[in-house]
Amino acid sequence: MAANNLINLVTDVFNPDAVNALKDNLGIDIFSGEAPSLGDLTGSGWLFIAAVNSLVRTDLGFDAAKVKNTLKDILGSQDSGGEILKYQTNSKGDNLTTQAFVYARDNDIPADIVLSLLEYVFTSAELENQLKHVNSSGISAAMIIASSQKLTEEFYESGAFTTYYKTFLDISYDKTNKNLLPIGRLLVLNTISGVDAAKDAINAIIDSVVSGSPSSKWDFFNKIFFPFPDVVVSNESNSLVDFIYSVGADTVNNALSDVMQTIVTKTISSNENDGLNILVSSVATDNCVGIKYGETGFNLNTYKAQISDYEPLINFLYHVVKKLGNKAKIDSFYYNYLSPFLFPVPASGNIEGYTLLALMCETLEFNSSGVVDSNILEAVKSLLKKAANKVSTQTDKLKKFFLLNAYLGTPRDFSGGATMNLYSPINVLLNKINNIHKQWCTENNKSFDDYKTTFSNIIADLFGTSDVIDFDTAYKYWCNEYEKMF
């Protein structure tokens, strides 16, 4: 290719007079394409790096403005095939920007010099596209930056995480990308390597999105955690999910706690509705007469009206719980501000599923005397007690139970009449308790009612009071409903 002789002709520094002479005598094609001698660089990539070297090597005495102008002129030119040089990629699909930052990472070149030259060659919109463009392996320049301590620190100092924040958000990438995307790479860098600039970068990205006035704080909070675009439960390509599955429990817990606290603080005001309040306001008390579908008083349309862009979605906390089980440390404060969407099963047809709290309850272990302590238990208890407090003014014990069941979310009602699904927090917990209840009675030759005191203590431990699920009324009602009496 024409670019074969570039190393000898241009050398590793950019003399604008010499480069212009080459263009005038040999034509623009001398800088086009790629060649084995250039390694992973295109001709335009080599020319760009030579220009960077000339700007770094101030002792060479080249006029900086002339270097930049000459480079911009050549890279903005078309070769004989009609290709504009600055848009050419190498055989791996690396564009000019990716090539430049890989070189800066590996050769101790200041990122701000590379960035300023890129900003001179490309428009803002062009550079944004360059930063998030992925090669044949799904790697972008933004990912290279986010996985390098050196580049992350220098990129943050330059303010570029604020300027180009969109290129570091997963929502700017094709959902089929299977790589750990920029936000996830910054999390890894922050939590494993302890790079303060990585956390600063995440803060800068969050601040930039907030200042862009998203349609609602609620909407933004969900988007910053990249809920999946498709209604599926499989492990989709998602930077936070990949992060969760690639590191240990302590790292996940510490990293997400830190970042979620930052996001909640910056995006959610104290007077905004949380997930429980939205459920409560979607239930008509007078119409709450049972626990079957259609008896909970829940109005799906009322619920939908309070949720931006309503659609049953899976958020990343699903994968935290699936990965870590009862070792997950999910502060209930965070859950409060995650839309109480279903986790749909299956991906098509009638939607049925379960809520995040139900999944959290499923991780709990019980013995004959009660629930076994675990990392996740504190958050579960906090959420259950918050729901119990909402029904505290009710005096009728059965009505109190009906309301509690509705407020905690029953998937059949969420899904607008899909096939019956019992995976709600109440059903999960009572089924677990019923199993140990039955085992205890069998092992100790006791009758059903002999477990009443232990049952009441377990409910009081979980909900803060035993009144919300009374043994003789609510529990027996549930047992009769699901044929759990013995």
C-alpha positions in Angstrom: 0.0 0.0 0.0 1.0 3.6 -0.4 1.4 3.9 3.4 4.3 1.4 3.3 7.0 4.1 3.1 5.5 6.5 5.7 7.9 5.5 8.5 10.9 6.3 6.4 9.4 9.4 4.7 7.8 11.1 7.7 9.8 9.5 10.5 8.3 9.6 14.0 8.0 13.3 14.2 5.9 15.7 12.0 7.8 18.3 10.1 5.0 20.3 8.5 7.1 21.6 5.6 8.4 18.1 4.8 5.0 16.5 5.1 3.5 19.2 2.8 6.3 18.5 0.3 5.5 14.8 0.4 1.8 15.5 -0.3 2.6 17.8 -3.2 5.1 15.5 -4.8 3.6 12.0 -4.1 -0.1 12.8 -3.7 -2.5 12.2 -0.8 -2.5 8.4 -1.3 0.9 8.2 0.3 -0.9 8.8 3.6 -3.8 6.4 2.9 -4.4 2.9 4.0 -2.3 0.7 6.2 0.9 -1.5 5.8 2.7 -4.2 7.7 5.5 -1.7 8.6 2.9 0.4 10.5 1.8 -2.3 12.8 -1.8 -1.6 14.0 -1.7 2.0 12.6 -3.2 3.3 9.5 -1.2 5.9 7.5 -3.4 8.6 8.9 -2.8 7.1 12.4 0.9 7.2 11.9 0.7 10.8 10.7 -1.4 11.8 13.7 1.0 10.2 16.2 4.0 11.9 14.4 2.2 15.2 14.9 1.6 14.4 18.6 5.3 13.7 19.0 6.1 17.0 17.4 3.8 18.8 19.8 5.3 16.9 22.8 8.9 17.6 21.6 8.9 21.3 21.9 12.7 21.2 21.7 12.4 20.4 18.0 11.2 23.9 17.3 8.3 23.1 15.0 5.5 25.7 14.8 2.6 24.1 16.7 -0.1 25.9 14.7 1.5 24.9 11.4 1.7 21.2 12.6 -2.0 21.2 13.5 -3.1 23.0 10.3 -1.1 20.7 8.1 -2.4 17.6 9.8 -6.0 18.8 9.7 -5.7 19.6 6.0 -4.2 16.2 5.1 -6.5 14.1 7.3 -9.5 16.0 5.9 -8.5 15.1 2.3 -9.9 12.3 0.2 -7.7 9.7 -1.3 -8.0 8.5 -4.9 -10.7 6.0 -3.8 -12.8 8.7 -2.3 -12.1 7.9 1.4 -11.5 10.7 3.8 -8.3 9.8 5.7 -9.4 10.8 9.2 -12.2 8.2 9.0 -10.1 5.3 7.9 -9.8 2.3 10.2 -7.2 -0.5 10.4 -8.0 -4.1 9.7 -9.2 -4.7 13.3 -11.6 -1.7 12.9 -9.7 0.6 15.2 -10.4 4.2 14.2 -8.0 7.1 14.4 -9.0 8.0 17.9 -8.6 4.4 19.3 -5.2 4.2 17.7 -4.2 7.5 19.2 -5.2 6.6 22.8 -3.6 3.2 22.6 -0.4 4.9 21.6 -0.8 7.4 24.4 -1.4 4.7 26.9 1.6 2.6 25.9 4.1 5.4 25.3 3.6 7.8 28.2 2.1 10.5 25.9 0.0 13.1 27.8 -3.7 12.5 27.0 -4.5 16.2 26.9 -2.2 16.7 23.9 -3.8 13.8 22.1 -7.3 15.1 23.0 -6.6 18.7 21.9 -5.3 17.5 18.6 -8.3 15.2 18.0 -10.5 18.2 18.9 -8.7 20.2 16.2 -9.1 17.5 13.6 -12.7 16.4 14.3 -15.9 18.3 15.2 -17.4 17.7 18.6 -20.0 15.4 17.2 -17.4 13.5 15.1 -15.2 13.0 18.1 -18.1 11.8 20.2 -18.7 9.1 17.5 -15.0 8.3 17.3 -14.8 7.7 21.1 -17.7 5.3 21.2 -16.9 3.5 17.8 -16.1 -0.2 18.5 -13.7 -2.3 16.5 -14.3 -5.9 15.4 -13.7 -7.0 19.0 -16.2 -4.6 20.4 -13.6 -2.2 21.9 -13.8 1.5 21.7 -11.5 4.4 22.5 -13.7 5.2 25.5 -13.1 1.7 26.8 -9.4 2.0 26.4 -9.5 5.2 28.4 -11.7 3.8 31.1 -9.5 0.8 31.7 -6.2 2.7 32.0 -5.2 4.4 35.2 -3.0 6.9 33.3 -5.6 7.9 30.7 -8.4 8.0 33.3 -6.5 10.4 35.5 -5.4 12.6 32.6 -8.8 12.5 30.9 -10.4 13.6 34.2 -8.0 16.4 34.7 -8.7 17.7 31.3 -12.5 17.8 32.0 -13.1 15.5 29.1 -15.4 13.1 31.1 -17.8 16.0 31.4 -17.5 17.0 27.7 -17.8 13.5 26.3 -19.9 11.9 29.0 -22.3 10.3 26.6 -19.6 8.1 25.1 -19.0 6.5 28.6 -22.6 5.5 29.1 -23.7 2.0 28.1 -26.9 3.4 26.5 -24.7 4.9 23.7 -23.5 1.5 22.6 -25.1 -1.3 20.6 -26.8 -3.6 23.1 -25.2 -6.6 21.4 -21.7 -5.5 22.6 -20.3 -8.3 24.8 -17.5 -6.3 26.3 -17.2 -4.6 29.7 -18.3 -1.1 28.7 -16.8 2.2 29.9 -18.8 2.6 33.2 -18.1 -0.9 34.2 -14.4 -0.5 33.4 -14.3 2.7 35.6 -15.9 0.7 38.4 -13.3 -2.0 38.1 -10.5 0.6 38.0 -11.9 2.3 41.1 -12.7 -0.8 43.2 -9.8 -3.1 42.3 -7.0 -0.6 41.6 -8.2 2.1 43.9 -7.9 4.9 41.3 -9.6 8.0 42.7 -9.9 9.5 39.3 -12.1 6.6 38.3 -14.7 7.6 40.9 -14.2 11.2 40.0 -14.9 10.3 36.4 -18.1 8.5 37.3 -19.2 11.5 39.3 -18.4 13.8 36.4 -20.5 11.6 34.0 -23.4 11.5 36.5 -23.3 15.3 37.0 -23.3 15.8 33.2 -26.4 13.7 32.7 -28.2 15.4 35.6 -27.4 18.9 34.2 -28.9 17.8 30.9 -32.3 17.9 32.5 -33.6 14.3 31.9 -37.3 13.9 31.5 -37.6 13.0 35.2 -35.3 12.2 38.1 -37.0 8.8 38.4 -36.4 8.2 34.7 -32.8 9.2 35.0 -32.1 7.0 38.0 -33.2 4.0 36.1 -31.4 4.9 33.0 -28.1 5.5 34.8 -28.2 1.9 35.9 -29.0 0.8 32.3 -32.1 -1.3 32.6 -32.2 -3.8 29.8 -34.0 -2.7 26.6 -35.6 -6.1 26.1 -38.1 -8.0 28.3 -35.9 -10.9 29.2 -34.3 -12.5 32.2 -31.1 -13.8 30.6 -27.8 -12.2 31.3 -27.8 -9.4 28.7 -24.7 -7.4 27.7 -24.6 -4.7 30.3 -21.5 -3.1 31.8 -22.7 -3.2 35.4 -23.8 -6.8 35.0 -20.5 -7.9 33.5 -18.8 -6.1 36.4 -21.0 -8.0 38.9 -20.2 -11.4 37.4 -16.5 -10.7 37.0 -15.5 -9.8 40.5 -16.0 -11.0 44.1 -18.8 -10.3 46.5 -17.0 -7.8 48.6 -15.9 -5.8 45.6 -19.5 -5.8 44.1 -21.0 -4.7 47.4 -18.5 -2.0 48.1 -18.5 -0.6 44.6 -22.2 -0.5 44.0 -22.9 0.9 47.5 -20.5 3.8 46.8 -21.7 4.6 43.3 -25.4 4.1 44.1 -25.2 6.5 47.0 -23.6 9.1 44.7 -26.3 8.6 42.1 -29.2 8.7 44.6 -27.9 11.8 46.2 -27.5 13.6 42.9 -30.7 12.5 41.3 -33.4 11.9 43.8 -34.9 14.5 46.0 -36.3 13.5 49.4 -39.9 14.4 48.5 -40.1 12.2 45.4 -42.2 9.1 45.5 -40.4 5.9 46.0 -41.3 2.4 44.8 -43.5 1.5 47.7 -45.5 4.8 47.7 -46.2 4.3 44.0 -47.6 0.9 44.7 -49.6 2.1 47.7 -51.2 4.9 45.6 -52.1 2.4 42.9 -54.3 0.3 45.3 -57.9 1.2 46.0 -58.4 0.2 49.7 -62.1 -0.4 49.4 -61.5 -2.8 46.5 -58.8 -4.8 48.3 -60.8 -7.8 49.3 -58.5 -10.8 48.9 -55.2 -12.0 47.5 -56.4 -13.5 44.2 -56.0 -11.7 40.9 -58.6 -9.0 40.7 -59.1 -8.9 44.5 -56.1 -6.7 45.4 -57.6 -3.4 44.4 -54.5 -2.7 42.3 -55.0 -0.5 39.2 -52.4 -1.2 36.6 -53.2 2.1 34.7 -52.8 4.2 37.9 -49.5 2.5 38.4 -48.4 3.0 34.8 -49.2 6.7 34.9 -46.7 7.2 37.7 -43.8 5.4 36.0 -41.9 7.1 33.1 -41.8 4.9 30.0 -43.6 2.0 31.7 -42.4 -1.4 30.6 -41.7 -4.4 32.7 -37.9 -4.4 33.0 -35.0 -6.1 34.7 -32.5 -3.8 36.5 -29.0 -4.7 37.4 -29.9 -5.5 41.1 -31.6 -8.6 39.8 -28.1 -9.9 38.9 -26.6 -8.7 42.1 -29.0 -10.9 44.0 -28.7 -13.8 41.5 -24.9 -13.7 41.7 -24.5 -13.1 45.5 -27.7 -14.5 46.9 -28.0 -13.7 50.6 -24.5 -12.3 50.6 -25.7 -9.3 48.7 -25.6 -6.0 50.6 -28.4 -4.0 49.1 -29.3 -1.0 51.2 -33.0 -0.7 51.2 -32.5 3.0 50.6 -31.5 2.1 47.0 -34.3 -0.2 46.4 -36.8 2.5 47.4 -35.9 4.5 44.3 -35.9 1.6 41.8 -39.1 1.4 39.9 -41.0 -1.7 41.2 -41.1 -3.3 37.8 -41.6 -7.0 37.3 -38.9 -9.3 36.2 -40.8 -10.9 33.3 -40.8 -14.6 32.6 -40.8 -15.5 29.7 -39.6 -12.9 27.2 -42.7 -13.1 25.0 -46.3 -13.8 25.4 -48.1 -13.1 28.6 -45.9 -11.4 31.1 -45.6 -13.0 34.5 -42.8 -12.7 36.9 -41.7 -11.4 40.3 -40.5 -8.3 42.0 -36.9 -7.6 43.2 -38.1 -7.9 46.9 -39.6 -11.3 46.2 -36.2 -12.4 44.8 -34.5 -11.0 47.8 -36.9 -12.9 50.1 -36.2 -16.1 48.1 -32.5 -15.9 49.2 -33.5 -16.1 52.9 -32.9 -19.3 54.8 -35.1 -20.4 57.7 -34.7 -22.9 60.5 -37.3 -24.1 62.9 -37.1 -21.1 65.1 -36.9 -18.4 62.4 -34.9 -16.6 59.7 -31.2 -17.1 59.5 -29.0 -14.0 59.6 -27.4 -12.9 56.3 -26.1 -9.8 54.5 -29.3 -9.3 52.6 -31.6 -9.7 55.7 -31.3 -6.1 56.9 -32.5 -4.7 53.7 -35.4 -7.2 53.4 -36.5 -6.4 56.9 -36.3 -2.7 56.3 -38.5 -2.9 53.2 -41.0 -5.3 54.9 -41.3 -3.1 57.9 -41.9 0.0 55.7 -44.8 -1.8 54.0 -46.1 -3.0 57.4 -46.2 0.6 58.6 -48.4 1.5 55.7 -51.2 -0.8 57.0 -50.7 -0.1 60.7 -53.9 2.0 61.0 -56.1 -0.9 59.8 -57.9 -2.7 62.7 -59.4 -5.6 60.7 -56.7 -8.3 60.7 -57.7 -9.8 57.4 -58.1 -6.5 55.6 -54.6 -5.5 57.0 -53.2 -8.7 55.4 -54.9 -8.1 52.1 -53.5 -4.6 51.9 -50.0 -5.7 52.9 -50.1 -8.3 50.1 -51.1 -5.6 47.6 -48.6 -3.1 48.7 -45.7 -5.5 48.4 -46.6 -6.3 44.9 -48.4 -9.3 43.4 -47.1 -10.1 39.9 -50.5 -11.2 38.5 -51.9 -7.7 39.1 -48.7 -6.0 37.8 -48.9 -7.9 34.5 -52.5 -7.0 33.7 -54.0 -10.5 34.0 -51.2 -12.8 32.8 -51.4 -16.5 33.8 -51.4 -16.9 37.6 -48.0 -16.4 39.2 -47.5 -16.7 43.0 -44.0 -15.2 43.2 -44.7 -12.3 45.5 -42.8 -11.5 48.7 -45.8 -12.6 50.9 -46.1 -15.9 49.1 -42.3 -16.6 49.1 -42.0 -15.9 52.8 -45.2 -17.7 53.9 -44.3 -20.7 51.8 -40.8 -20.9 53.4 -42.4 -20.6 56.9 -45.0 -23.1 56.0 -42.3 -25.6 55.1 -40.5 -25.3 58.4 -43.8 -25.2 60.2 -44.8 -28.6 58.7 -41.3 -30.1 59.4 -41.4 -28.9 63.0 -44.9 -30.5 63.6 -43.8 -33.8 62.0 -40.5 -34.0 64.0 -42.1 -33.0 67.3 -45.5 -34.8 66.8 -47.3 -31.4 67.2 -50.5 -30.1 65.7 -50.8 -27.1 63.3 -51.8 -24.6 66.0 -48.9 -25.5 68.3 -46.6 -23.5 66.0 -48.5 -20.2 66.6 -46.1 -18.6 69.0 -43.1 -19.4 66.9 -44.9 -18.2 63.8 -45.8 -14.9 65.4 -42.2 -14.3 66.5 -40.9 -14.9 63.0 -43.4 -12.4 61.5 -42.6 -9.9 64.2 -38.9 -10.3 63.4 -39.5 -9.7 59.7 -42.2 -7.0 59.8 -41.7 -5.4 63.1 -45.1 -6.6 64.3 -47.0 -9.9 64.2 -50.3 -8.1 63.6 -49.8 -7.7 59.9 -50.0 -11.5 59.3 -52.0 -12.9 62.2 -51.7 -16.7 62.6 -55.4 -17.5 63.1 -56.8 -15.2 60.4 -54.2 -14.1 57.8 -51.9 -17.2 57.8 -54.8 -19.7 57.8 -56.5 -17.7 55.1 -53.3 -18.0 53.0 -53.0 -21.7 53.8 -56.5 -22.4 52.7 -56.0 -20.3 49.5 -53.0 -22.3 48.4 -53.9 -25.7 50.0 -51.1 -25.5 52.5 -53.0 -26.7 55.6 -51.9 -30.0 57.1 
